[in-house]
Amino acid sequence: MELCYPASVRLLVFAWCILAASAAPADPWLRVRSANFELFTTAGEKNGRDLVRHFEQVRSFFLQAFQLDGVRREPVRIISFRSDKEYQPYRPSEVAEAFFQPGIDHDYIVMKNSSRELYAAATHEYTHLLLRQTRIEIPLWLNEGLAELYSSLEPSGDKIVVGVLIGGRLQTLTRETWIPLPTLLSVTTASPLYNEKSHAGVFYAESWALVHMLSLDDWYQPRLSALLEALKTNDSATAFQKAYGKTLEQVQADLRAYFDGHPLYGAVFDVQLRKSVDAPEIQTNAALPARLALAELLSNDTASLTRAQAAFKQLAHDYPDRWQVEEGWADFFARERRNTDALQHFARAAALGSTDARMYIAYGRLLNAANRSPDAVASFRQAIRLDPSLDDAHFELAISLVRAGTWREAVSEFHLIKHLDSQAGYRYFYYLAYAHARLGDTAQARALLGKARSYTHNPEQLSALDQLQNSLEH
């Protein structure tokens, strides 16, 4: 039976079709969050899951290889586009297919797309980022050699293959004259061997080959940790002698034999991953947090500040009365040291109901800088209500309570801190000692002052410790 509809109904259906066709396109952004990464991508869920799992494996292997407990920072942000057109406004150069950018709030890995062909370039950049986060001070040859070695990591189930051959590097070493090892070990970022295209290829290739041998050769690999330890206090030549008992000439001879004598193979390692890695949090329609991340990315580069400000302005227009946008504005102005503007936007974000505990820490710090201590204490308390596990919030609240003269509560807050960054060691022990001194516990205060001294060589800080020590004695 053919159904006939009144003309008015047909007109409404036609109008609905016209509206649907002219409606805004679907939000293409996806947000994928794992334990250590936050990915924003327009390349689809499967690509996003695969990419996040790859970086989790690289990170896990790196921390195991260097026997590190972990990197206590905000999750690294990855931005992966689906086309050159999307990537072009953010790329640092015409040849960069992936890059990393350090930031105050987040570190970024940015990729032209999510194809596996770019995993090597992205992993190279991520290795540099990890080395920076862990504050491991190593010479340039080792930094670039590790980045090259790890760039070829290949996941295989719950294992990872390290040291897969890099064809381009092999070809370079086969046809080019090698750099003498003493020269290679002394290269810096200002050296022509690093900056000039005609030389840089050999530097990268030989650094990769050397690190390949040090990391995977049966004789050299067990002594790699000794080399890393020796490099903390010695130049490379001395560190090699201490770790391996060999001169650089002997090491170079071993390297040529390692390269020429037998095929180079990768090694397979077990990688311990959390079960949650295979079940990341997926958020669709994530244009707002993605655009905020892109605006923050621009604000980390001084050459892009005007574009960053325009991006935040457009966000405020497109998403009025959203606390996330106000927080983004506030962070931008705080980075530019425009504290008055930052305080206004932080206050508006709080009034709009921000649920970001870390925002209240940043807000409280600015309030303290503006001599608004009671408001700062309230902001830190709100951060703790939202996330009691944040050591930074307990730390800042404890110091604010010391300054406010609430000694006993300050001591209680200090003892709630579970992990202490070494860079905060002086402030922690100084203020805790001060609180104990005001409470009359001079013995404990003296012990804490001794610990504070081990964290500083700053003359002003040492003078402050001396003054507090004298007050205890008299």
Helices and strands as residue ranges (DSSP letters): H 7-22, E 30-33, E 37-41, H 45-65, E 76-80, H 84-87, E 98-101, E 108-111, G 116-118, H 119-133, H 140-151, E 154-156, E 159-162, H 167-175, H 181-185, H 192-195, H 197-216, G 221-223, H 224-231, H 236-244, H 248-261, E 267-270, G 275-278, E 281-283, H 287-299, G 302-304, H 305-318, H 323-335, H 339-351, H 357-369, H 373-386, H 391-404, H 407-414, G 422-424, H 425-438, H 442-453, H 459-473
